[in-house]
Amino acid sequence: MSNDSYWELCELNPNAVLYPEYEEAYIGWVCRNEDEPPVACYLYDGILSILLEETMYEVMQEKEFETEDEMQEAMNRGQLIVAGKYEEFTKELTTENHPFILETSKFDKEYLEEPQATY
């Protein structure tokens, strides 16, 4: 893990649960409230994007599609697989040391994508 914020979190909370496979979705650490230790914070869309990419690659490699309908059916199956994987992932988030998943609004996403002025 090359992200300095990961290492900072490890120092602040050695028991924080991290998911290196979702490092691209990691945006830092947060405290849920003042009585709980800091935990990793991942973007919901980032996790879904990672799951979609790996799952759709696997699904599309299964066979050659002869029709568009076959391809669409495979894509629909892939989306169901992703939903199942995400549901399983969230079932693991049961302790105060597990990550916080942040779901952003469309406005937030646009704001995050715009270059910010520095002074």
Secondary structure, 3 states (H helix, E strand, C coil): CCCHHHHHHHHHCCCCCCCHHHHHHEEEEECCCCCCCCEEEEEHHHHHHHHHHHHHHHHHHCCCCCCHHHHHHHHHHHHHHHHHHHHHHHHCCCCCCCCEEECCCHHHHHHHHCCCCCC
